[in-house]
Amino acid sequence: MIHEIATLSIDPARALAFRDAVALAKPLFLAAKGCHDMRLEQVIETPGQYLLMVRWTTVEDHEAFRRTAAFQEWRGHAGPFFTKPPEVVHVTQIV
C-alpha cells in the first residue's frame, strides 16, 4: 500500500469553489482500480495550500489512473484552481 501526496496551491479567495470541485471528483478516484481512499487536507499555516492524499495499492495503479478519462475529468474540475503545477510524491509507511 502506498500514498500519493499532491501539494496543491490555489487562490485562497476561491477555496470554497475548489473544495466543491474536489468533492465532485472524489468518486472518480474511488472508482479507480487500486484506489482505497482519497482525502483533501488544508495546510493551516498556508490557507491556499492543500494536500491531496490518495491511498493506492501500487504506484502503477496511480500511474494507470493518470491515463484515464476519469483523471482528465478530475483535472477539469480542480485544475482551473491551481496557481502552480501540483507537486506529487509517493510514500510508503515504514513504522
Backbone as a ProteinNet text record, in pm:
[ID]
protein_1_A
[PRIMARY]
MIHEIATLSIDPARALAFRDAVALAKPLFLAAKGCHDMRLEQVIETPGQYLLMVRWTTVEDHEAFRRTAAFQEWRGHAGPFFTKPPEVVHVTQIV
[TERTIARY]
84.9	0	89.7	55.4	130.9	34.5	89.6	11.2	70.3	-16.1	19.3	-11.8	83	59.4	89	-15.7	-1	-21	76.3	64	-0.4	-117	-195	-198.9	-166.4	-170.3	-282.2	-368.3	-479.9	-490.1	-571.6	-601.1	-695.7	-656.8	-742.3	-882.2	-896.4	-1028.1	-1123.9	-1071.1	-1153.7	-1166.4	-1133.6	-1126.9	-1258.3	-1369.6	-1497	-1531.5	-1513.8	-1540.9	-1444.2	-1317.5	-1219.1	-1259.7	-1297.9	-1339.5	-1459.2	-1553.8	-1669.9	-1625.9	-1530.5	-1481.3	-1413.8	-1335.2	-1267.6	-1370.7	-1471.7	-1576.8	-1647.2	-1669.2	-1729.3	-1640.5	-1510.2	-1415.4	-1383.9	-1415.7	-1378.8	-1427.1	-1551.5	-1595.6	-1511.3	-1451.1	-1364.5	-1244	-1186.8	-1073.7	-1118.8	-1225.6	-1268.9	-1310.3	-1349.2	-1386.5	-1265.5	-1149.4	-1028.9	-972.4	-919.3	-854.2	-740.9	-739.4	-631.3	-645.3	-749.6	-768.1	-849.7	-797.7	-864.6	-923.3	-869	-917.2	-861.2	-933.1	-888.1	-939.5	-851.5	-895.5	-817.3	-877.4	-815.2	-798.2	-677.3	-649.5	-590.6	-629.8	-578.2	-459.8	-356.2	-240.2	-279.8	-273.9	-319.1	-236.3	-105.8	-17.7	-23.9	-73.2	-79.4	-218.5	-313.1	-452.3	-475.1	-389.1	-407	-339.5	-289.2	-218.5	-297.2	-310.6	-383.9	-298.1	-326.6	-264.6	-374.2	-360.5	-448.3	-378.7	-444.1	-382.8	-467.7	-403.9	-474.4	-399.5	-473.5	-413.4	-437	-326.7	-329.1	-266.9	-303.6	-238.6	-93.1	-70.7	65.8	81.6	205.6	233.8	180	189.1	140.9	-9.5	-86.1	-229.3	-251.5	-171.2	-182.9	-145.1	-36	7.7	-97.5	-163.3	-268.9	-387.5	-422.1	-532.2	-504.6	-379.5	-343.4	-366.4	-381.8	-403.8	-552	-642.3	-784.3	-863.6	-983.3	-1076.1	-1116.9	-1123.3	-1159	-1055.9	-927.6	-824	-842	-871.2	-894.5	-1014.7	-1117.4	-1233.8	-1195.2	-1114.3	-1064	-990.5	-901.1	-824.9	-916.4	-1023.3	-1119.2	-1190.2	-1216.9	-1281.5	-1183.2	-1067	-974.6	-868.7	-824.9	-714.6	-728	-848	-860.2	-828	-825.5	-798	-648.7	-567.4	-425.7	-353.2	-273.8	-192.8	-52.2	-17.8	106.8	85.8	169.6	151.7	162.8	80.3	90.3	227.3	270.4	393.1	348.5	389.2	340.6	456.3	437.8	530.4	449.1	517.9	457.9	536	463.2	528.4	473	552.7	510.7	542.5	456.2	475.4	588.9	675.2	789.2	762.8	714.9	689	543.8
-117.7	0	124.3	219.9	344.8	462.7	578.1	701.2	796.3	852.6	964.4	1090.1	1180.3	1308.5	1417	1492	1601.1	1732.3	1820.5	1954.5	2042.3	2098	2179.3	2322.5	2416.5	2558.8	2625.3	2699.2	2768.9	2909.8	2992.1	3124.9	3106.1	3147.6	3128.1	3188	3290.1	3351.6	3257.2	3153.3	3056.9	2923.2	2922.3	2797	2719.7	2784.5	2711.4	2644.6	2713.9	2655.2	2540.3	2555.7	2449.4	2325.5	2342.7	2228.4	2157.4	2233.6	2173.5	2093.7	2146.6	2077.5	1945.9	1946.8	1824.1	1722.2	1768	1676.4	1610.3	1685.3	1627.2	1519.6	1537.4	1445.4	1323.4	1326.2	1214.5	1079.1	1067.6	937	886.1	975.6	934.1	857.9	906.6	836.4	703	706.4	586.1	473.7	507.6	406	348.6	410.3	367.6	238.9	155.7	31.8	65.1	-1.1	14.8	131.1	213.3	326.9	281.5	308.8	268.6	386.2	504.9	622.1	747.6	857	986.7	1091.7	1184.7	1294.1	1419.6	1532.1	1661.6	1726.6	1775.3	1842.2	1979.6	2077.9	2213.5	2234.4	2300.1	2335.1	2456.5	2444.7	2550.2	2677.2	2662.1	2778.8	2852.6	2784.6	2843.5	2816.8	2909.5	2883.8	2843.6	2882	2844.2	2714.2	2641.1	2516.7	2398.9	2296.9	2175.4	2054	1946.3	1817.4	1721.4	1671	1565.5	1435.9	1350.8	1226.6	1110	1024.8	912.2	784.5	686.7	557.5	461.2	413.1	321.4	187.4	83.7	-45.6	-37.5	23.3	35.7	170.8	210.2	330.5	310.9	188.5	159.9	185.8	159.3	190.1	340.6	419	564	607.1	553.9	588.4	549.8	434.8	392.4	488.4	533.9	629.2	758	800.4	925.3	917.6	795.2	778.2	758.5	784.5	759	887.7	868.3	980.4	1035.6	949.4	994.6	1093.9	1070	1164.1	1298.3	1293.3	1417.1	1492.6	1418.5	1482.6	1547.7	1477.3	1534.2	1664.5	1661.9	1782.7	1894.1	1856.2	1956.3	2024.9	1948.1	2004.6	2091.3	2036.1	2100.7	2187.7	2149.6	2217	2367.9	2420.1	2564.6	2644.8	2578.9	2647.4	2653.2	2569.6	2561.4	2689.5	2743.8	2861.3	2822	2695.1	2639.4	2489	2420.8	2276.1	2202.1	2098.3	2018.4	1951.8	1934.8	1859.4	1726.7	1615	1483.3	1394.8	1328.6	1226.8	1103.3	989.8	865.1	820.6	781.5	738.4	603.2	535.9	409.4	414.4	355.6	358.5	264.5	312.5	234.4	179.4	263.8	221.7	246.8
0	0	0	-84.4	-91.3	-82.6	-50.7	-51.7	-154	-233.9	-321.7	-242.3	-233	-167.1	-268.5	-304.6	-401	-327.9	-338.3	-282.2	-388.4	-353.3	-445.7	-394.2	-480.4	-444.3	-523.3	-450	-513	-454.7	-517.1	-463.8	-345	-223.4	-106.1	-121.5	-204.4	-224.8	-297.4	-359.5	-433.7	-360.9	-233.1	-156.8	-156.4	-134.9	-127.1	-259.3	-369	-500.1	-528.7	-488.2	-506.1	-428.3	-304	-222	-283.9	-336.7	-403.4	-526	-602.3	-721.6	-685.5	-578.3	-535.8	-485.9	-415.5	-368.7	-487.4	-595.9	-716.5	-776.8	-765.2	-827.1	-741	-614.1	-525.3	-576.9	-625.5	-677.5	-794.2	-871	-981.6	-929.8	-821.7	-759.6	-702.1	-623.9	-553.4	-647.7	-769.8	-868.4	-942	-926.1	-998.5	-940	-1028.5	-985.1	-888.4	-775.1	-678.3	-583.4	-598.4	-507.2	-386.5	-268.3	-144.7	-67.5	-90.3	-16.3	-82.3	-66.5	-115.1	-19.5	16.1	102.8	68.9	105.1	84.3	219.9	247.6	374.4	345.1	425.1	408.7	502.4	450.5	531.8	615.9	746	837.2	821	811.2	804.4	670.5	567.2	432.9	375.6	394.2	356.2	210.5	119.1	-20.8	-58.6	40	11.6	68.3	-14.2	23.1	-6.2	65	37.1	-6.4	-126.8	-176.1	-142	-64.8	-19.4	-69	-150.2	-210.2	-174.9	-125.2	-90.3	-206.3	-263.2	-376.3	-336.3	-408.1	-386.9	-431.1	-549	-603.4	-673.4	-694.8	-773.9	-915.5	-965.9	-1101.2	-1113.7	-1007.4	-1010.8	-1026	-954.2	-968.3	-1110.4	-1161.7	-1296.7	-1400.4	-1382.6	-1474.8	-1468.5	-1348.4	-1332.3	-1409.3	-1410.7	-1479.6	-1630.4	-1684.2	-1828.2	-1862.6	-1767.3	-1789.6	-1814.3	-1868.4	-1885	-1748.5	-1646.8	-1511.9	-1459.3	-1488.1	-1445.4	-1516.5	-1645.9	-1719.9	-1663.1	-1621.8	-1560.1	-1427.9	-1346.4	-1220.3	-1247	-1345.7	-1377.2	-1428.7	-1497	-1542.6	-1427.4	-1321	-1201.6	-1121.5	-1091.7	-997.6	-1064.7	-1182.9	-1249.3	-1263.8	-1295.8	-1311.3	-1184.5	-1071.2	-945.1	-912.1	-975.8	-942.3	-982.2	-889.6	-920.1	-965	-946.8	-999	-1011.6	-1087.4	-1104.4	-970.5	-951.6	-828.8	-817.6	-693.4	-664.7	-603.8	-665.9	-625.4	-581.8	-467.6	-420.8	-381.7	-378.9	-332.3	-209.4	-105.9	17.6	60.4	140.4	199.4	348.5	427.3	572.8	613.1	699.9	747.1	887.1	976.5	1115.5	1147.5
[MASK]
+++++++++++++++++++++++++++++++++++++++++++++++++++++++++++++++++++++++++++++++++++++++++++++++

